[in-house]
Amino acid sequence: MIKIRYITTAMILSAIAASATQAEAQCFQQTYRVVYQTVYDQQQRTAFRIEYDTVYDQRQVTSYRPVWETQTRERRYTVARPIIETSVREERFTVMRPVWETSEREERYTVRRQVVETVEREETYTVMKPVTTMRTQYVDQGGFVEQRTVVPGPTRSRLTWMSSSVVVDPVTGAAIPQRAGLVWVPTQAPSRVTVNRVWQPNVVAQQVQVTELVPTQMTRKVPVQIVRYVDEEFVRKVPVRTCRMVAEERVRKIPVTTQRIVYEEKVEQFQVQVQKMVATEQTVQVPRLVEKRVPVTYTVRVPRRIAMRVPIDPCGCGGVPMYMPSAVVPQFVPQIVPQVAPQTMPLGQRQTFEKPVTPPVESDAPDLESGEGEEQTPAPSSDEEFGVTTA
């Protein structure tokens, strides 16, 4: 199909070249300019689309399920049974019995008797008497006065022009000439006066009459009762009870309990749950994906460039475009591949994919070198068969 289009294009170009030759015979010294245009040819392509089908395989699977059974078993064990026996035995012991005896004894004791006597004694007491005296008292009769305070201004360093002079080095003591120039000199701002209201004291002495209570010692006689104790000795008879312990031997019967162990063997039946695995065969369906390729035919547009010679008419003849051989310019054309929904693959099965093959674009026309004055024109509409336009 491509070769047929090339033959048709060559025939059209030969006809245009013949008409151009006749136009050159009429107009002498004719010049041309080359115009390039892009022509799209439609081609049928065939590709393969990958599709996946799910196929289920029958597989025999053996599974084991637990089955519980009840069994009766015997268990033998030894039991230690205590046997208690009671017997009586005699026990002799000594008891200390108290024997009380009463007797009399003389007891001498001292009694203190009170003797009350009245006597007089001198008592000193204090009496507060009022005494009036004159006392000097100092009173502050001052007032508020205005006091002015001078606040020195802040000191700042400023650049000042200093003339040349001779200064003394503080280290060596030698005289060193100093050149004139700008130096930083500390300058103090003018002082500021503030007025504050301050209290000014004025202490004045005054005589004040003061009455005070002065303690005065006085003496008086007061009758006082004195208690005096006199010791007197008395004798009395006191009954005394004396306890004497007498030893006696006694006999008593004591029950004695004795325990001995008797061993017996016993048999006990108990039930046990026993688990065993029972094999069961069943048929399951295992899914797997099967790949198949379906041919898909689609149409692509292959671009190619054609060159036209358009005469520049200096003598007034109608310009007829002259066509040059065209060249096919291969370009990338995206391939239309239908989308396939993803399939779920079973675990452990490999899934393979194949990349679709894009057919190459063939070109039999030679490439053209781009010359000066080349300009690109927009692509023609799809209803033009060859895309040739006359300038």
Summary of the structure (lengths in Angstrom):
residues: 391
radius of gyration: 73.4
end to end distance: 28.9
largest distance: 194.0
contacts: 782
relative contact order: 0.35
helix: 6%
strand: 69%
